[in-house]
Amino acid sequence: MSVPLARLSYHEMRLVPRTCRRAGFNTRQSSNTAVSEAEKQNLSWPEYLEIRKSKRKWETAATIPACILGLFGGLAYFGSLESDATKPIMGIDPLFFYGGCTVSCMGLGYLIGPTIGAAGWRMTHRRAMNLIEARDREFHQHIVKNRVDPTAQSATNPVPDFYGEKIGSLHQYRQWLRDQARFRRKARFAEE
């Protein structure tokens, strides 16, 4: 059941599209039993952020086995190669070269893991992908509009979560807004 716009806080209201606010759009139905098609097609911000958090968990969960598979694949391949210790490969001892290649295979698994997790997550959420992608675009617009200028960062004042990747709830979004404002204040007062 959705909350009427009149009960939303300031930050929640900022997440509601302006067209809905101007039209006086109320998400609560006059009859409690019938739910309109528009409300079924509307994804609330808490639901969207929960879905976003689950996507991030899928990506992280797929990264761990991909790293392990990359490591063992590299060990299996490079461990089975015959090498002559007297003949360096590109000027490097073969043991160190093959060890570096094995670690590189693990790094490749680390890079591919989130892609595999995202693909698996998309397969399980196919029905709602249009709604999720629409919210993704809107969420990205909010992030771009509210994030700070990264040119003002320093070693003692790094940019807090520039892309908003760690936002998984309205509380975390509000905290992200506060962190951005704190960074702006620090950057502005450091210049003065």
PAZAPA-4460 file (N, C-alpha, C; in steps of 0.05 Angstrom, whole numbers, plus 32768, in hexadecimal, padded with zeros to 4 digits):
% residues 192
    n_x    n_y    n_z   ca_x   ca_y   ca_z    c_x    c_y    c_z   seq   type   mol
   8011   7FE8   8000   8000   8000   8000   8012   8019   8000     1      M     A
   800C   802B   7FEF   801C   8043   7FED   8014   8059   8001     2      S     A
   8027   806B   8005   8023   8081   8018   801B   809A   8008     3      V     A
   8007   80A9   8012   8000   80C2   8004   8017   80D5   8005     4      P     A
   8019   80E6   7FF0   802F   80F9   7FEF   802F   810D   8006     5      L     A
   8018   8112   8012   8017   8125   8028   8026   811B   8040     6      A     A
   802A   8100   8043   8038   80F5   805A   8055   80F1   8055     7      R     A
   8060   80F7   803E   807C   80F2   8038   808D   8109   8044     8      L     A
   80A5   8102   804D   80B7   8116   8057   80C3   8126   8040     9      S     A
   80D3   813A   8046   80DF   814B   8031   80F0   813B   801E    10      Y     A
   8101   8129   8029   8113   811A   8018   8104   8105   8007    11      H     A
   80EF   80F9   8013   80DF   80E6   8004   80D0   80F4   7FEE    12      E     A
   80C7   810D   7FF4   80B9   811C   7FE0   80CB   8124   7FC8    13      M     A
   80E5   8127   7FCE   80F8   812E   7FB8   80FA   8116   7FA5    14      R     A
   80F5   80FE   7FAF   80F7   80E6   7F9E   80DE   80E2   7F8D    15      L     A
   80C8   80F0   7F93   80AF   80ED   7F84   80B1   80FF   7F6B    16      V     A
   80AB   80F5   7F53   80AD   8105   7F3B   809C   811F   7F3E    17      P     A
   80A6   8135   7F33   8098   814F   7F34   807C   814E   7F27    18      R     A
   807A   813E   7F12   8060   813D   7F04   804A   8132   7F17    19      T     A
   8052   811F   7F28   803F   8114   7F3B   8037   8128   7F50    20      C     A
   804B   8138   7F59   8046   814C   7F6D   8033   8162   7F63    21      R     A
   8039   816C   7F4A   8029   8181   7F3F   800C   8179   7F3A    22      R     A
   8008   8161   7F32   7FED   8157   7F2B   7FDE   8150   7F45    23      A     A
   7FEB   8151   7F5C   7FDD   814A   7F74   7FD9   812C   7F75    24      G     A
   7FEA   811D   7F69   7FE8   8100   7F67   7FE8   80F4   7F83    25      F     A
   7FD4   80E4   7F89   7FD3   80D7   7FA2   7FD4   80B9   7F9D    26      N     A
   7FE7   80AB   7FA9   7FEB   808F   7FA3   7FD7   807D   7FB2    27      T     A
   7FC8   8088   7FC5   7FB4   8078   7FD4   7F9A   8079   7FC4    28      R     A
   7F8E   8062   7FC2   7F74   805F   7FB4   7F5D   8067   7FC6    29      Q     A
   7F47   8070   7FBA   7F2F   8076   7FCA   7F23   805C   7FD4    30      S     A
   7F23   8047   7FC4   7F19   802D   7FCE   7F32   801C   7FD4    31      S     A
   7F32   8010   7FEB   7F4A   8001   7FF4   7F4C   7FE6   7FE5    32      N     A
   7F37   7FDC   7FDA   7F38   7FC1   7FCE   7F43   7FC1   7FB2    33      T     A
   7F3D   7FD5   7FA2   7F46   7FD6   7F86   7F60   7FE5   7F84    34      A     A
   7F73   7FD9   7F77   7F8D   7FE6   7F72   7F8E   7FEC   7F54    35      V     A
   7F94   8005   7F4E   7F94   800D   7F32   7FAD   8001   7F23    36      S     A
   7FAB   8001   7F09   7FC1   7FF7   7EF8   7FD9   800A   7EFB    37      E     A
   7FD5   8024   7EFE   7FEB   8037   7F00   7FFA   8031   7F1A    38      A     A
   7FEC   802A   7F30   7FFA   8025   7F49   800A   800B   7F47    39      E     A
   7FFF   7FF7   7F39   800E   7FDE   7F35   8028   7FE4   7F25    40      K     A
   8027   7FF7   7F13   803D   7FFD   7F01   8051   8010   7F0E    41      Q     A
   804B   801A   7F26   805C   802E   7F33   806D   801F   7F49    42      N     A
   8087   8023   7F48   8099   8017   7F5B   80A0   802D   7F70    43      L     A
   809A   8028   7F89   80A0   803C   7F9D   80BE   803D   7FA2    44      S     A
   80C7   8053   7FAE   80E4   8056   7FB3   80EF   8042   7FC7    45      W     A
   80E1   803C   7FDD   80EC   8027   7FEF   80EE   800C   7FE1    46      P     A
   80DA   8005   7FD0   80DB   7FEC   7FC2   80F3   7FEC   7FAE    47      E     A
   80F6   8002   7FA0   810C   8004   7F8D   8127   8001   7F9A    48      Y     A
   812A   800F   7FB1   8144   800E   7FBF   8149   7FF2   7FCA    49      L     A
   8134   7FE5   7FD3   8137   7FC9   7FDC   8140   7FB7   7FC5    50      E     A
   8134   7FBB   7FAD   813C   7FAB   7F96   8159   7FB1   7F8E    51      I     A
   8160   7FCA   7F90   817C   7FD2   7F8A   8190   7FC5   7F9D    52      R     A
   8188   7FC4   7FB7   8199   7FB7   7FCA   819C   7F99   7FC4    53      K     A
   8186   7F8C   7FBC   8188   7F70   7FB6   8199   7F6B   7F9D    54      S     A
   8198   7F7E   7F8A   81AA   7F7B   7F72   81C7   7F7D   7F7A    55      K     A
   81CD   7F8E   7F8C   81E9   7F91   7F95   81F2   7F78   7FA4    56      R     A
   81E0   7F6C   7FB3   81E6   7F53   7FC1   81EB   7F3C   7FAD    57      K     A
   81DB   7F3B   7F98   81DF   7F26   7F83   81FA   7F2A   7F77    58      W     A
   8202   7F43   7F71   821B   7F48   7F64   8232   7F40   7F76    59      E     A
   8230   7F46   7F8F   8245   7F3F   7FA2   8247   7F21   7FA6    60      T     A
   8230   7F14   7FA7   822F   7EF7   7FAB   823B   7EE8   7F93    61      A     A
   8238   7EF3   7F7B   8243   7EE6   7F63   8261   7EEC   7F60    62      A     A
   826B   7F02   7F6C   8287   7F09   7F6A   8299   7EF5   7F78    63      T     A
   8291   7EEB   7F8F   82A1   7ED9   7F9F   82A7   7EBF   7F90    64      I     A
   8292   7EB0   7F86   8298   7E98   7F77   82A7   7E9D   7F5D    65      P     A
   82A2   7EB4   7F50   82B1   7EBA   7F38   82CE   7EBE   7F3D    66      A     A
   82D5   7ECB   7F54   82F1   7ECE   7F5B   82FE   7EB3   7F61    67      C     A
   82F0   7EA2   7F6F   82FB   7E87   7F76   82FE   7E77   7F5C    68      I     A
   82EA   7E78   7F4A   82ED   7E69   7F31   8304   7E74   7F20    69      L     A
   8308   7E8E   7F20   831E   7E9A   7F11   8338   7E92   7F1C    70      G     A
   833B   7E91   7F37   8353   7E89   7F44   835A   7E6B   7F3D    71      L     A
   8346   7E5A   7F41   834B   7E3D   7F3C   834F   7E38   7F1E    72      F     A
   8341   7E46   7F0D   8346   7E44   7EF0   8362   7E4C   7EE9    73      G     A
   836B   7E62   7EF4   8387   7E6B   7EEF   839B   7E57   7EFA    74      G     A
   8395   7E4C   7F12   83A7   7E38   7F1E   83A9   7E1F   7F0C    75      L     A
   8391   7E16   7F03   8390   7DFE   7EF2   83A0   7E02   7ED8    76      A     A
   839C   7E19   7ECC   83A9   7E1D   7EB2   83C7   7E23   7EB5    77      Y     A
   83CD   7E38   7EC4   83E9   7E40   7EC7   83FA   7E2D   7ED7    78      F     A
   83ED   7E1E   7EE9   83FB   7E09   7EF9   8403   7DF1   7EE8    79      G     A
   83F4   7DEC   7ED3   83FA   7DD5   7EC2   840F   7DDB   7EAC    80      S     A
   8416   7DF4   7EA8   8429   7DFB   7E93   8446   7DF3   7E9C    81      L     A
   8455   7DE9   7E8A   8471   7DE3   7E90   8481   7DFC   7E8B    82      E     A
   8493   7E01   7E9D   84A3   7E19   7E9B   84C0   7E12   7EA1    83      S     A
   84D2   7E21   7E94   84EE   7E1E   7E99   84F7   7E36   7EA9    84      D     A
   8502   7E31   7EC1   850A   7E48   7ED2   8520   7E58   7EC7    85      A     A
   852F   7E4D   7EB3   8545   7E5C   7EA8   853C   7E6E   7E91    86      T     A
   8523   7E6B   7E88   8519   7E7C   7E72   8503   7E8F   7E7D    87      K     A
   850A   7EA8   7E81   84F6   7EBB   7E8B   84E1   7EC1   7E76    88      P     A
   84C9   7EC7   7E7F   84B3   7ECF   7E6E   84B0   7EEE   7E70    89      I     A
   84B5   7EFC   7E5A   84B5   7F19   7E5A   84C7   7F24   7E6F    90      M     A
   84DD   7F17   7E75   84F1   7F21   7E88   84E9   7F1B   7EA5    91      G     A
   84D5   7F0B   7EA9   84CC   7F04   7EC4   84CF   7EE6   7EC8    92      I     A
   84D6   7EDF   7EE1   84D8   7EC2   7EE7   84BC   7EB5   7EE2    93      D     A
   84BC   7E9D   7ED6   84A2   7E90   7ECF   8490   7E8C   7EE7    94      P     A
   849B   7E85   7EFE   848A   7E81   7F15   847B   7E9A   7F1D    95      L     A
   8488   7EB1   7F1C   847B   7ECB   7F23   8467   7ED3   7F0D    96      F     A
   846F   7ECE   7EF4   845E   7ED5   7EDD   8444   7EC5   7EDE    97      F     A
   8446   7EAA   7EE2   842E   7E99   7EE3   841E   7E9F   7EFD    98      Y     A
   842B   7EA6   7F12   841D   7EAE   7F2A   840D   7EC7   7F26    99      G     A
   8419   7EDB   7F18   840B   7EF4   7F12   83F3   7EEF   7EFF   100      G     A
   83F7   7EDD   7EEC   83E1   7ED6   7EDA   83CA   7EC9   7EE9   101      C     A
   83D0   7EB8   7EFD   83BC   7EAB   7F0D   83AC   7EBF   7F1D   102      T     A
   83BA   7ED2   7F29   83AC   7EE7   7F38   839C   7EF9   7F25   103      V     A
   83A6   7EFD   7F0C   8396   7F0C   7EF9   837C   7EFE   7EF1   104      S     A
   837D   7EE3   7EF0   8365   7ED4   7EEB   8350   7ED8   7F02   105      C     A
   835A   7ED9   7F1A   8348   7EDF   7F31   833D   7EFB   7F2E   106      M     A
   834D   7F0E   7F26   8344   7F2A   7F22   832F   7F2B   7F0C   107      G     A
   8332   7F1B   7EF7   831E   7F1A   7EE2   8304   7F0F   7EED   108      L     A
   8306   7EFB   7EFE   82ED   7EF1   7F0B   82E0   7F06   7F1C   109      G     A
   82F0   7F17   7F29   82E6   7F2C   7F39   82D7   7F41   7F28   110      Y     A
   82E1   7F45   7F10   82D4   7F59   7EFE   82BB   7F4D   7EF1   111      L     A
   82BB   7F33   7EEB   82A5   7F26   7EDD   828E   7F1F   7EF0   112      I     A
   8295   7F1A   7F0A   8281   7F12   7F1D   8269   7F24   7F20   113      G     A
   826C   7F3F   7F23   8254   7F50   7F24   8243   7F4F   7F0B   114      P     A
   824F   7F4C   7EF4   8240   7F4A   7EDB   822F   7F31   7EDB   115      T     A
   823A   7F1B   7EE4   822B   7F02   7EE6   8214   7F04   7EFA   116      I     A
   821A   7F11   7F11   8206   7F15   7F26   81EF   7F27   7F1C   117      G     A
   81F6   7F3C   7F0E   81E2   7F4E   7F03   81D1   7F40   7EEE   118      A     A
   81DD   7F2F   7EDD   81CE   7F20   7EC9   81BA   7F0D   7ED6   119      A     A
   81C4   7EFF   7EEB   81B2   7EED   7EFA   819B   7EFC   7F07   120      G     A
   81A1   7F13   7F13   818D   7F23   7F20   8178   7F2C   7F0C   121      W     A
   8181   7F35   7EF4   816F   7F3E   7EDF   815D   7F28   7ED6   122      R     A
   8167   7F0F   7ED5   8156   7EF9   7ECD   8140   7EF4   7EE1   123      M     A
   8145   7EF8   7EFA   8131   7EF3   7F0F   811D   7F0A   7F11   124      T     A
   8124   7F22   7F07   8112   7F39   7F09   8109   7F43   7EEE   125      H     A
   8106   7F31   7EDB   80FE   7F39   7EC0   80E4   7F48   7EBE   126      R     A
   80D0   7F40   7ECE   80B6   7F4C   7ECC   80B5   7F6A   7ED3   127      R     A
   80C6   7F71   7EE5   80C5   7F8D   7EEF   80DD   7F9E   7EE4   128      A     A
   80EB   7F94   7ED0   8102   7FA2   7EC6   80FC   7FBE   7EBB   129      M     A
   80E5   7FC2   7EAE   80DF   7FDD   7EA3   80DB   7FF0   7EBA   130      N     A
   80CE   7FE8   7ED0   80CA   7FFA   7EE7   80E5   8000   7EF4   131      L     A
   80F5   7FEB   7EF7   810F   7FEE   7F04   8121   8001   7EF4   132      I     A
   8122   7FFD   7EDA   8133   800E   7EC9   8129   802B   7EC9   133      E     A
   810F   802F   7ECA   8104   804B   7ECC   810D   8058   7EE6   134      A     A
   810B   8048   7EFC   8114   8053   7F16   8132   8057   7F17   135      R     A
   8141   8045   7F09   815E   8049   7F08   8165   8063   7EFB   136      D     A
   8158   806A   7EE5   815D   8083   7ED7   8156   809B   7EEA   137      R     A
   813F   8099   7EF7   8137   80AF   7F09   814A   80B1   7F20   138      E     A
   8152   809B   7F2C   8165   809A   7F42   8180   80A6   7F3A   139      F     A
   8189   809F   7F22   81A2   80AA   7F19   81A0   80C9   7F15   140      H     A
   818A   80D2   7F0C   8186   80EF   7F0A   8188   80FD   7F26   141      Q     A
   817C   80F0   7F3A   817E   80FB   7F55   819B   80FB   7F5F   142      H     A
   81A9   80E5   7F59   81C5   80E4   7F62   81D6   80F9   7F55   143      I     A
   81D3   80FC   7F3A   81E2   8110   7F2B   81DC   812C   7F35   144      V     A
   81C3   8131   7F3B   81BB   814C   7F44   81C6   8153   7F5F   145      K     A
   81C7   813F   7F71   81CE   8144   7F8D   81EB   813E   7F94   146      N     A
   81FA   8131   7F83   8215   812B   7F8B   8228   8143   7F88   147      R     A
   823E   8141   7F96   8251   8158   7F98   8264   8158   7F80   148      V     A
   8272   816E   7F7D   8286   8171   7F69   82A0   8162   7F73   149      D     A
   82A9   814E   7F64   82C0   813E   7F6E   82DB   814D   7F6C   150      P     A
   82DB   8164   7F5E   82F5   8172   7F5C   82FE   817E   7F76   151      T     A
   82EB   8180   7F89   82F2   818C   7FA3   82FC   8178   7FB7   152      A     A
   8300   815F   7FAF   8308   814A   7FC2   8326   814D   7FC8   153      Q     A
   832E   8142   7FDF   834A   8142   7FE7   834E   8128   7FF6   154      S     A
   8367   8123   7FFE   836D   810B   800D   835F   810A   8028   155      A     A
   835B   8121   8034   834D   8122   804E   832F   8126   804B   156      T     A
   8325   812C   8033   8308   8130   802E   8300   8122   8014   157      N     A
   82FE   8107   8014   82F6   80F9   7FFC   82D8   80FB   7FF6   158      P     A
   82D1   80F7   7FDD   82B5   80F9   7FD5   82A6   80E1   7FE1   159      V     A
   828F   80E6   7FEF   8280   80CF   7FFA   826E   80C2   7FE6   160      P     A
   8273   80A9   7FDE   8261   8099   7FCD   8257   80A9   7FB5   161      D     A
   8268   80B0   7FA3   8262   80C2   7F8D   824B   80B7   7F7C   162      F     A
   824A   809D   7F77   8235   8092   7F65   821C   8088   7F74   163      Y     A
   821C   808A   7F8F   8205   8082   7F9E   8201   8064   7F9E   164      G     A
   8217   8054   7F9B   8215   8037   7F99   820B   802A   7FB2   165      E     A
   8211   8036   7FC9   820B   8029   7FE3   81EF   8030   7FED   166      K     A
   81E0   803F   7FDE   81C5   8047   7FE7   81B2   802F   7FE4   167      I     A
   81A6   8026   7FFA   8194   800F   7FF9   817A   8014   8007   168      G     A
   8176   802C   8012   815D   8032   801F   815A   8051   8020   169      S     A
   8142   805A   8027   813E   8077   8029   8150   8083   803F   170      L     A
   8154   8074   8055   8166   807E   806A   8182   8082   805F   171      H     A
   818C   806F   8050   81A6   8071   8044   81A8   8087   8030   172      Q     A
   8192   808C   8021   8191   80A2   800E   8193   80BD   801D   173      Y     A
   8184   80C0   8032   8185   80D8   8042   81A1   80DC   804D   174      R     A
   81AE   80C6   8057   81C9   80C8   8061   81DC   80D0   804B   175      Q     A
   81D8   80C6   8033   81E9   80CD   801C   81E6   80EB   8016   176      W     A
   81CD   80F6   8017   81C9   8113   8013   81D8   8123   8029   177      L     A
   81D6   811A   8042   81E5   8128   8057   8203   8127   8053   178      R     A
   820D   8110   804A   822A   810E   8045   8233   8120   802E   179      D     A
   8222   8122   801A   8228   8134   8004   8229   8151   800D   180      Q     A
   8215   8159   801E   8215   8174   8029   822D   8179   803B   181      A     A
   8234   8166   804B   824C   8169   805C   8265   816C   804B   182      R     A
   8268   815D   8036   827F   8160   8024   827F   817C   8018   183      F     A
   8268   8186   800F   8267   81A0   8003   8270   81B6   8017   184      R     A
   8267   81B3   8030   826F   81C7   8044   828D   81C6   8049   185      R     A
   8298   81AE   804C   82B4   81AB   8051   82C5   81B6   8039   186      K     A
   82BC   81B0   8021   82CA   81BA   800A   82C9   81D8   8007   187      A     A
   82B2   81E3   800E   82AE   8200   800B   82BE   820F   8021   188      R     A
   82BE   8205   803A   82CC   8213   804F   82EA   820F   804D   189      F     A
   82F3   81F9   8040   8310   81F5   803D   831B   820A   8029   190      A     A
   830A   8212   8016   8313   8226   8003   8315   8242   800F   191      E     A
   8304   8248   8022   8303   8263   802D   8319   8268   8041   192      E     A
***
